[in-house]
Amino acid sequence: MKRFLTLITLFSLAGAAAQPYRPTSGREPLRGTLVAAPTAAEAEYAAPQASRYLSPLEEWTADDSVRESDFTVPFAWANRQVYIHMGPASTEYELLVNGRSAGYNADPNHAADFNVTKLAREGRNRLAVRFTEPSELAALESWKQQSAPAFDGAYVFSQPTMHIRDVAVNSRLVEGETKAEIGIVVRTAGLNPKTSRIHYDLRTPDSTRLASGHRELTLGMRGEDTIRFVVSIPDSLRWNAAHPVLCDLRLRTQYEGRFGEYIRLRLGFRTVGTHEGQLTVNGGPVELRIREVAPTAAPHDLARLKSEGYNALKLRAGAVPEGFYAACDTLGIYVVAQAPIDTRASGTDIRRGGNPSNDPAWLPAYLERTADSYHAAKRHPSVIAFSLAEKSANGINLYESYLQMKRTGDPRPFVYPDAGGEWNSDALTVGPGEE
């Protein structure tokens, strides 16, 4: 407690040295990869593919810190929402459509979507990505080297006015049986009440149906709600690193008899918790043999590590490519997801002018980045824990980040390996092989 009060005092002193922080604006809430297709057949693709509702942006012009590309909004997208999807980027950026700002992303380490419906017009449009150089967030990103602005691809896509925004999975043990609750998050961008029918179909790898049905949902102006259904998961379908079984969830939305989107997701069902610092998966203890890796590690590198006896990865801070967690789901390897915070270059001094972890001016950035890393990874069965930061001293910003994450109610541990025994890190025991 004395340590905590001392930090509160330093918290107050740090305010005098506060640096301006520009928060994210105009960006959609982060989620895992979710692609809407115009037909059930096209929804078979797990990764984004060109379709009537999705167009990759492949031709770009570069001028210093600005990248520009043209995109077309077809007539078929009338009365639908138009989004720009940006892959992870090297630095924060502002998105502009036809010369007008669509939003700003202060955490470019994950893929992001921007709703540009009000800025785009039917026909040809101009997209500009204006990168911030030098980065205003370098203090939080000690792992980065100076380089030209870059990003991991982009595309424009469309969803119905009332559409599926996200899917969440919550598995729990009930009297020894695994119960999986699947939540389908539905949102409308309309100003008037709107009713749609949401269809769901959950199948095993051999196409055996586990659950199917539909729900009618009415939402008011710009409303959002979640449709939930619960299914019992037999032992043979419970996901773990030795048995990485994935089921298919197929979704579609229907409005006035017409289907507006089809979505396919691969889901794994398992429970995760801890008992006296020991990780448990599906109710049983698991000894973690952890290897620390960069999030840019290729699937063949991950497969090699698993063949060498590692069953878990601790990610280093950095941008997470789309498809990384899905590859771990398929391969069968546990992951400790890492928030993109590494302030080691600022040293360990938490007094005024020292490490950002105890400077309240940086608190919004810490809260945003820890939340972003959670929401981008939470759906994946391979993710068994979340790390708040890396080599970032300690202080009020990491305390508040830990409390924010605990309020999610997620039973997976939230850890900070450099907490030095302080309270803002859940206990998690790892076995031989840790690096």
C-alpha positions, 0 to 999 in steps of 0.5 A: 500500500505504501508503494501504491501511495508513493506512486499516486504522489508521483502520478500527480507530479507527472501531470506537470510534464504531460505530453499531448496524446491524440486518441483514436477517433472514427475507428470501429471497435476492434474485433477479430477477422470477420468477412461478409460475403454475398453468397454462401459459397463465397463465405467458404473462404476463411480469408478476405477474397474479392467479391461483389462486397469486397475490393482489394486496394492494390494500386497506391501512389506514395508522396513522403508520408502519404499513400493514396489509392482509388476505390469504387462504390458500385450502385449495388452498395446503395443502402448499405454501409461502406468500410475501409479495412486497413491492415497493421501499419508501421505508425499511427495514421489519419484516413481521408476519403475524398479529402475529408477525414474519416478517422485517426488510428493511434494504435496501428498494431492491429487491423482496423475498420473505418465506416466511410459511408457518409464520405464515399459516393457512388462511383470513383473515390480517393483514399489517402492514408496520412502517416504521422512522421515522426511517430508521436508514440515512439515512447511506447514502442521501443522495439521499432526501428526507423523506417518508411511508412508501411501497412499490411494491405487494405480493402474496401467492403460493404455490409447491410445497414443492419449487420453482424459486427462481431462474434464472441465465444464463452466456454465454461464447465458445468458439472464436468460438461463444456457449455459454449455460449456463442454471442452474435453481436448485431448492429444497425447504422439506421436512424429508424427501427429495423428488424432482421432475421439472423440465421446461425448454423454450427457444425463439426469438422465432418459437417455434423450439425451441433446447433442451428436456428434463427432469431428475429431482432429489432434495433432502434436508431444506431442500436446494437444487441447480442443474440446468444445460443448455448451448445454442449460440446462433447469431449471429442470436440474440445480444443487443446494444443494436442487436439486442435479441433475447430468447428464451422459457424455459418451466419447470414442476415435476412431483411425483408426476405433477402439475404444481405451477408454470409459469414463463416468463422472457425471456432474452437471450444475450450475452458481456461483458468488458473489454480494456484498459478497453474494454468488449466485447460478444460479443467485439467492442469497444463504445463507450459513450455513457452518460447518467446517469438515476434508476432511476425513469425511465419506458420512454418516457424511455429510448426517447427517450434511445436515439433521441438517440444514447445506448446506455448508462445509468448509474443513480443510487442509489435504489430500482429499480422492478420491470420497469426492467431488463426494459424495458432488455432489450427496448429494447436499451440497456446499463445500469450497475446501481447499488448503493443507497449514496450517503454524500455528505452525510457528507463525504469525511473517512474518519477516526473519525466521518467517512464511513461507507465507512471505518466497520466498523460499516457493513460488513454494510450495504455488503456486503448492498447491493452483493450485493442490487443484483447479484443483482437485476440479474444475469440481465438481458442489458442489465446490462453492469457494476455500480457499488458506490456513488456519491459515497461517499469510499472505505475498507474497506467499499468495498474489501470490497464490491469483493472480495465482488463479484469472488468471484462470478466474473462477467466484467462489470466492478465499478466505483466511479467515485469510487475516485480511482484506487484498486484497488477499481474495474475499468477501464471506458472510456466514450465521448462523451455521458457525464454 
